[in-house]
Amino acid sequence: MSNPAPHTSWPDRLLAWLRGRQKSAARWPVLQVEVTSRCLMRCSFCPNKPLGAAWRHADLPWEVFRDHIGPHLGRFELIYLQGWGEPLLHRDLWQMVRLAKAAGCRVGFTSCGGLLTEENVARILAEGVDLLSVSFAGASAGVHQSLRIGSNFEGLVANVRRLTERRAAVPGASLHLELHYLMMRPNMHELPAFVRLAADLGADEAVATNLTYAFTPELDNLRVFGPSPEPAHLALVAEAEREAARLGIKFRAYPLTASDAVMACDAQPTETAFINSLGQVTPCVYLGMPVIKPAPRYFEGADRPLTPLSFGDVRDGLLAAWEGRPRKAFCAAFQRRKTSAHASLLFAVAEGELPAMPPPPEPCQHCYKMLGV
């Protein structure tokens, strides 16, 4: 199989500048870039289609990525090219991958898997993509396709198998393949079977995540986490863990027990950045949702609209947004929370009880991720 011809559409001087950056400089962990908010599917749990005209379907222009993000790529360890859409729909995805690799970054993205064609599999391997996550919502066609509407389960399985077979034929291939499973009431019973499927397909890791954003009360009722998860759901996670150990595949399940003692969510919003397809620098994929008005959000049964938060437009400078006053104020709330947690430990030793922690930033106060799930 021949390697695809390289693109040559960015200035050689930029590539030389990126390659010449000092490797000793401290890097931030992750820069996540939503290259597109478009998707071919109509997943029942995703707001991409249900929000209708409020959703802004857009591709981040290559020129914006090259000129306004490219010079800063070397500041980050991992560049993750995904948000609310399917990255393989972006015509310039491979140029973006190559630019990030030239900056010495690890590169990854998430895909629904329907576009893992022969050509795209060859490009993933040829361009040195380091991390690929493929999304599942069932271990059978009936369950998966009822939730990921528009998906072809048998085609998805065949695409993933093609990828792992092609990877095995490439000496020293760096690609780490994760299969992700969104845990919900309608598909929880297939979690152990999903682990078996992931092992059979040759994945490196199986990851089970939670439904942490709900745009309808009905969707909110499908989550399986809470203060006291159902014993049957916990038993299914335990069974999946046993299957993973038996089959020798790494398995990671997000917690089902929610806790209000979490200092910050696992998105690490004070240490990472998210740039959406509109070019807005935001804290995370949720607060960077590409909508033209507040999006519906249900949290513990109550309607808590989600208002996107922007630190600035990347066209006006990534560092200006990263180091600007809005982001500093956002991060300060987490710092107060962290400082209070340390002080609380000392207080508890002396007084025998823990005082309440300061709240997280207002935009994060009705997000399930702040419950550690």
C-alpha positions as CSV (number, residue, x, y, z in Angstrom):
1,M,0.0,0.0,0.0
2,S,1.6,3.3,-1.1
3,N,1.6,6.3,1.2
4,P,-0.7,9.2,0.2
5,A,1.1,12.1,-1.5
6,P,2.0,14.8,1.0
7,H,0.3,18.2,0.9
8,T,2.5,21.3,0.5
9,S,0.1,24.1,1.1
10,W,1.6,25.7,4.2
11,P,4.7,27.9,4.1
12,D,8.0,26.1,4.5
13,R,9.1,28.8,6.9
14,L,6.3,27.9,9.3
15,L,7.3,24.2,9.3
16,A,11.0,25.2,9.9
17,W,9.9,27.4,12.8
18,L,7.9,24.7,14.4
19,R,10.7,22.1,14.0
20,G,13.1,24.5,15.5
21,R,11.2,25.2,18.7
22,Q,13.1,24.3,21.9
23,K,11.9,21.0,23.3
24,S,12.8,22.1,26.8
25,A,9.9,24.5,27.1
26,A,7.2,23.4,29.5
27,R,4.0,22.3,27.7
28,W,0.4,22.4,28.6
29,P,-1.4,19.0,28.4
30,V,-4.1,19.3,25.8
31,L,-5.3,21.6,23.1
32,Q,-8.6,20.3,21.7
33,V,-9.8,21.8,18.4
34,E,-13.2,21.2,17.0
35,V,-12.3,21.0,13.3
36,T,-16.0,20.6,12.4
37,S,-19.4,20.7,14.1
38,R,-20.9,18.7,11.2
39,C,-21.8,15.0,11.5
40,L,-23.5,12.5,9.2
41,M,-25.4,10.8,12.0
42,R,-28.4,11.6,14.2
43,C,-27.5,10.1,17.6
44,S,-30.4,10.2,20.0
45,F,-28.2,11.7,22.8
46,C,-26.3,14.3,20.7
47,P,-27.6,17.9,20.3
48,N,-26.1,18.3,16.8
49,K,-29.4,17.7,15.0
50,P,-32.1,18.2,17.7
51,L,-31.2,21.8,18.4
52,G,-32.1,22.6,14.8
53,A,-31.4,26.2,13.6
54,A,-29.8,27.1,16.9
55,W,-26.9,24.7,16.0
56,R,-24.1,26.3,13.9
57,H,-22.7,23.7,11.4
58,A,-19.3,24.9,10.5
59,D,-15.8,23.8,9.5
60,L,-12.8,25.6,11.1
61,P,-11.0,27.1,8.1
62,W,-7.6,25.6,7.4
63,E,-6.2,29.1,7.2
64,V,-7.4,29.9,10.8
65,F,-5.8,26.6,12.0
66,R,-2.5,27.3,10.1
67,D,-2.1,31.0,10.9
68,H,-3.7,31.4,14.4
69,I,-3.3,28.0,16.0
70,G,-0.3,26.6,14.2
71,P,2.3,28.9,15.7
72,H,1.2,27.8,19.2
73,L,0.9,24.0,18.7
74,G,4.3,23.4,20.2
75,R,3.1,24.7,23.6
76,F,0.9,21.6,24.0
77,E,1.6,17.9,24.4
78,L,-1.6,16.5,22.7
79,I,-3.6,18.1,19.9
80,Y,-7.1,16.5,19.9
81,L,-8.9,17.4,16.7
82,Q,-12.5,16.7,17.7
83,G,-15.6,18.4,19.2
84,W,-19.2,17.9,18.4
85,G,-18.7,16.7,14.8
86,E,-17.0,14.0,12.7
87,P,-13.4,15.1,12.0
88,L,-13.1,12.9,8.9
89,L,-15.6,15.2,7.2
90,H,-13.1,18.1,7.2
91,R,-11.3,18.2,3.9
92,D,-8.1,19.6,5.5
93,L,-7.9,17.2,8.4
94,W,-4.7,15.6,7.2
95,Q,-3.0,19.0,6.8
96,M,-3.9,19.8,10.4
97,V,-2.6,16.5,11.6
98,R,0.7,17.0,9.7
99,L,1.2,20.5,11.1
100,A,0.6,19.3,14.7
101,K,3.0,16.4,14.2
102,A,5.6,18.8,12.8
103,A,5.3,20.8,16.0
104,G,6.3,17.6,18.0
105,C,2.8,17.0,19.3
106,R,0.9,13.8,19.8
107,V,-2.3,13.9,17.7
108,G,-5.6,12.2,18.1
109,F,-9.3,12.5,17.3
110,T,-12.7,10.7,17.9
111,S,-14.7,9.2,15.1
112,C,-18.1,7.6,14.7
113,G,-16.3,5.1,12.5
114,G,-18.5,5.2,9.4
115,L,-15.8,7.0,7.4
116,L,-13.0,4.6,8.3
117,T,-12.6,3.8,4.6
118,E,-9.6,2.1,3.1
119,E,-8.3,5.5,2.1
120,N,-8.8,7.1,5.6
121,V,-7.3,4.1,7.4
122,A,-4.2,4.4,5.2
123,R,-4.0,8.1,6.0
124,I,-4.4,7.6,9.7
125,L,-1.4,5.2,9.7
126,A,0.7,7.1,7.2
127,E,0.3,10.5,9.0
128,G,1.2,9.0,12.3
129,V,-2.0,9.6,14.2
130,D,-1.2,8.7,17.8
131,L,-4.7,8.2,19.3
132,L,-8.0,7.3,17.7
133,S,-11.2,6.8,19.6
134,V,-14.2,5.1,17.9
135,S,-17.6,5.5,19.4
136,F,-20.0,2.6,20.1
137,A,-23.4,2.6,21.8
138,G,-24.1,-1.1,21.8
139,A,-22.5,-4.5,21.2
140,S,-25.3,-5.6,18.8
141,A,-26.8,-4.0,15.7
142,G,-30.2,-3.5,17.3
143,V,-29.1,-1.6,20.4
144,H,-26.3,0.4,18.7
145,Q,-28.4,1.5,15.8
146,S,-31.4,2.5,18.0
147,L,-29.2,5.0,19.8
148,R,-26.7,6.0,17.1
149,I,-29.3,6.6,14.4
150,G,-27.8,6.5,11.0
151,S,-25.0,4.2,11.9
152,N,-24.4,0.8,10.4
153,F,-23.2,-1.5,13.1
154,E,-21.9,-4.3,10.9
155,G,-20.1,-1.7,8.7
156,L,-18.6,-0.1,11.8
157,V,-17.3,-3.4,13.1
158,A,-15.8,-4.2,9.7
159,N,-14.1,-0.8,9.5
160,V,-12.5,-1.2,12.9
161,R,-11.3,-4.7,12.1
162,R,-9.8,-3.3,8.8
163,L,-8.0,-0.7,10.8
164,T,-6.4,-3.1,13.3
165,E,-5.4,-5.5,10.5
166,R,-3.8,-2.7,8.6
167,R,-2.0,-1.4,11.7
168,A,-0.6,-4.9,12.4
169,A,1.0,-4.8,9.0
170,V,2.8,-1.5,9.7
171,P,6.0,-2.0,11.8
172,G,6.3,0.4,14.7
173,A,2.8,1.9,14.1
174,S,2.2,4.4,17.0
175,L,-1.6,4.4,16.8
176,H,-3.4,3.7,20.1
177,L,-7.0,2.6,19.4
178,E,-9.7,3.1,22.0
179,L,-13.3,2.0,21.6
180,H,-15.7,4.2,23.6
181,Y,-19.1,3.1,25.0
182,L,-21.6,5.6,26.2
183,M,-23.3,4.0,29.3
184,M,-27.1,4.5,29.4
185,R,-30.1,2.6,30.6
186,P,-31.0,1.2,27.2
187,N,-27.6,-0.3,26.5
188,M,-26.1,-1.0,29.9
189,H,-26.8,-4.7,29.7
190,E,-24.4,-5.0,26.7
191,L,-21.4,-3.5,28.4
192,P,-19.7,-6.8,29.1
193,A,-20.3,-7.9,25.5
194,F,-18.8,-4.6,24.3
195,V,-15.6,-5.4,26.2
196,R,-15.5,-8.8,24.5
197,L,-16.1,-7.1,21.1
198,A,-13.3,-4.6,21.7
199,A,-10.9,-7.4,22.5
200,D,-12.0,-9.4,19.4
201,L,-11.5,-6.4,17.2
202,G,-7.9,-5.9,18.5
203,A,-8.5,-2.6,20.3
204,D,-5.9,-1.4,22.8
205,E,-8.5,-0.2,25.3
206,A,-12.2,-0.1,26.0
207,V,-13.6,3.0,27.7
208,A,-17.1,3.3,29.2
209,T,-18.3,6.9,29.6
210,N,-21.4,8.6,31.0
211,L,-24.2,10.6,29.6
212,T,-23.2,13.9,31.1
213,Y,-25.2,16.3,28.9
214,A,-29.0,16.0,28.4
215,F,-31.0,18.4,26.3
216,T,-34.4,16.9,27.3
217,P,-35.8,15.5,30.6
218,E,-36.3,12.2,28.9
219,L,-32.7,12.0,28.1
220,D,-31.7,13.0,31.6
221,N,-33.6,10.0,32.9
222,L,-31.4,7.6,30.8
223,R,-28.2,8.3,32.8
224,V,-27.0,5.5,35.0
225,F,-24.9,7.5,37.4
226,G,-26.1,9.2,40.6
227,P,-25.5,9.5,44.4
228,S,-26.6,5.8,44.7
229,P,-26.2,3.9,41.5
230,E,-28.4,0.9,40.9
231,P,-26.7,-2.3,42.1
232,A,-27.5,-4.0,38.8
233,H,-25.5,-1.3,36.9
234,L,-22.6,-1.6,39.3
235,A,-22.6,-5.4,38.8
236,L,-22.5,-4.9,35.0
237,V,-19.4,-2.7,35.3
238,A,-17.8,-5.3,37.6
239,E,-18.6,-8.0,35.1
240,A,-17.0,-5.9,32.3
241,E,-13.9,-5.5,34.4
242,R,-13.6,-9.3,34.9
243,E,-14.1,-9.9,31.1
244,A,-11.3,-7.4,30.4
245,A,-9.0,-9.0,32.8
246,R,-9.8,-12.4,31.3
247,L,-9.2,-11.2,27.7
248,G,-6.2,-9.1,28.5
249,I,-7.6,-5.8,27.3
250,K,-7.4,-2.5,29.2
251,F,-10.8,-1.4,30.4
252,R,-11.7,1.9,32.1
253,A,-15.2,2.8,33.2
254,Y,-16.1,6.3,34.4
255,P,-17.5,6.3,38.0
256,L,-21.2,5.7,38.5
257,T,-21.3,7.2,41.9
258,A,-21.6,11.0,41.7
259,S,-19.9,13.2,44.3
260,D,-20.0,16.9,45.0
261,A,-16.5,16.8,46.6
262,V,-14.8,17.0,43.2
263,M,-12.5,20.0,43.0
264,A,-12.4,20.1,39.2
265,C,-13.7,17.9,36.4
266,D,-11.5,15.6,34.4
267,A,-11.5,18.0,31.5
268,Q,-9.0,20.0,33.5
269,P,-10.4,23.3,32.3
270,T,-7.6,25.3,34.0
271,E,-4.8,23.4,32.2
272,T,-6.3,22.7,28.8
273,A,-8.1,24.7,26.1
274,F,-10.9,24.0,23.6
275,I,-11.3,25.9,20.4
276,N,-14.6,25.3,18.7
277,S,-15.3,25.3,14.9
278,L,-16.3,29.0,15.1
279,G,-12.8,29.9,16.4
280,Q,-13.9,30.6,20.0
281,V,-11.4,29.8,22.7
282,T,-13.4,28.2,25.5
283,P,-12.9,26.0,28.6
284,C,-14.3,22.7,27.3
285,V,-16.4,21.1,24.7
286,Y,-19.6,21.7,26.6
287,L,-19.1,25.5,27.2
288,G,-17.8,25.7,23.6
289,M,-21.0,24.3,22.1
290,P,-21.5,26.0,18.7
291,V,-25.0,27.4,19.3
292,I,-26.4,30.9,18.6
293,K,-28.4,31.0,21.9
294,P,-28.4,29.2,25.3
295,A,-28.9,25.4,24.8
296,P,-31.4,23.4,26.8
297,R,-29.7,21.4,29.6
298,Y,-31.3,19.2,32.3
299,F,-29.5,18.7,35.5
300,E,-30.9,16.5,38.3
301,G,-34.4,16.9,36.8
302,A,-34.3,20.7,36.5
303,D,-34.0,22.9,33.4
304,R,-30.6,24.6,33.6
305,P,-29.9,26.2,30.2
306,L,-26.3,26.1,29.1
307,T,-24.8,29.4,27.9
308,P,-21.6,29.1,26.0
309,L,-18.6,30.8,27.4
310,S,-15.8,32.3,25.2
311,F,-12.5,33.7,26.3
312,G,-12.0,35.3,22.9
313,D,-11.6,34.6,19.2
314,V,-8.5,32.7,18.2
315,R,-8.1,35.1,15.3
316,D,-7.4,37.8,17.9
317,G,-4.7,35.7,19.4
318,L,-4.7,32.4,21.2
319,L,-2.4,33.7,24.0
320,A,-4.5,36.8,24.4
321,A,-7.5,34.6,25.2
322,W,-5.5,32.1,27.2
323,E,-3.9,34.8,29.4
324,G,-6.8,37.3,29.3
325,R,-9.0,38.5,32.2
326,P,-12.0,36.3,31.5
327,R,-10.0,33.1,31.6
328,K,-8.1,34.3,34.7
329,A,-11.4,35.0,36.5
330,F,-12.7,31.5,35.5
331,C,-9.6,29.8,36.7
332,A,-9.6,31.8,40.0
333,A,-12.8,30.1,41.1
334,F,-11.2,26.7,40.8
335,Q,-8.1,27.9,42.6
336,R,-10.3,29.1,45.5
337,R,-11.9,25.7,45.5
338,K,-8.6,24.0,45.6
339,T,-7.2,26.2,48.3
340,S,-10.3,25.7,50.4
341,A,-10.0,21.9,50.1
342,H,-6.5,22.0,51.5
343,A,-7.6,24.3,54.3
344,S,-10.6,22.0,55.0
345,L,-8.3,19.1,55.7
346,L,-6.6,21.1,58.4
347,F,-9.9,22.3,59.8
348,A,-11.3,18.8,59.9
349,V,-8.3,17.6,62.0
350,A,-9.0,20.4,64.5
351,E,-12.8,20.6,64.5
352,G,-13.9,17.1,63.2
353,E,-15.9,18.3,60.2
354,L,-15.4,19.7,56.7
355,P,-16.7,23.2,55.8
356,A,-18.3,23.7,52.4
357,M,-16.0,24.3,49.5
358,P,-16.5,27.5,47.4
359,P,-18.6,26.8,44.3
360,P,-17.0,26.3,40.9
361,P,-17.3,29.0,38.2
362,E,-21.0,29.7,37.5
363,P,-21.0,28.1,34.0
364,C,-19.9,24.8,35.6
365,Q,-22.3,24.7,38.5
366,H,-24.9,22.6,36.7
367,C,-22.6,20.3,34.8
368,Y,-22.6,16.6,35.7
369,K,-18.8,16.5,35.0
370,M,-18.4,18.5,38.3
371,L,-19.8,15.4,40.1
372,G,-16.8,13.3,39.0
373,V,-18.7,11.1,36.5
